[in-house]
Amino acid sequence: MSDQNEMEKEISQMSFEQALEALEEIVDSLESGNVALEASIQIYQRGNLLRLHCEAKLKDAQSKIEKITGTGDGEDPDTEPLDIG
């Protein structure tokens, strides 16, 4: 199994919060400028996978909310939060 596949498998098992925290750490390390070029490329690749994972988790959550609220198109500006209480 390649490193890329192992990384994808590891990330796929993360919660949204775990992936977001890991992504924030990557952004911080890249912004510091203290990472060698080759390491920066590897870190960036991991960050991109984390970003895609977070986007997928958000899209899934949005889909669930649309099912609950009955909007379905995600474009309704008049949608109000579901009042469960």
N, C-alpha and C positions, 0 to 999 in steps of 0.2 A: 504494500500500500504506500503510495507516495505521501510526502509531507503535506502536499496540498489536500489530499483526500482526508488525511488524519486531522488536519486543521478544520476542514469543513465539517467533519463528524463531531469534533469537539464543540465547535461553535453551534451546531444544530441542536445540541443538548442544553445550551444556555438559556436562561430566562431572558426576557427583554432587559431587565435591570442589570443582570450580570454582563450581558453583551454591551450595554451602554457604558457601564463602568470601565470595561476593558477598552472600549473605543476611546473614552475620555483619556485614559492613561496613554494610549498610543498618540493621540493628538498632542498631549503635553510633552511626550518624549520627542516627537518630531519638531514641535515648535521650539524646544530648547536648543536645537542645533548641535547637540552633543552626541549625535549618533552617526557612525560611519555610513558612507554611501550605500554599501551592500546591505548593511543591516537596515538602513532606512527603507530600502526597496522591499525587503521581507516584511518589515513592520507595516508598511503601507498596504501590502497585499492582504495581510491579516486584517487591517483596519477596514479595507474594502469589503471583505467577507462579513465582518461584524456589522458594517453599515447595511449591507443587503439583508442580513438576518434581522436587524432591528426594523427595517422597512417592512419586511414580510410579517413580523409580529404585529406591527402597527396596522397594517392592511387587514390582517385577520381580526384584530380587535374592532376596527372600524366596521367590518362586515357583520360582526356579531351585534354591534350597536345598531346598525341599520336594520337587522332582523328584529331586534327588540322594539325599536321605535317605528318600524314599518315604513321607513323612508326609502330604502333600497337603492336610491341613486347617489347618495352621498353629496348631493348638490343643493339640498333644501336649506336655505338660510334661516328659515323659520323653525327649524327643529329645536325643540327644547329638551333638556335632560329628563330622563325617566325618573319620576318621583316614586321611589319604592316605599318610603317611610310613610 
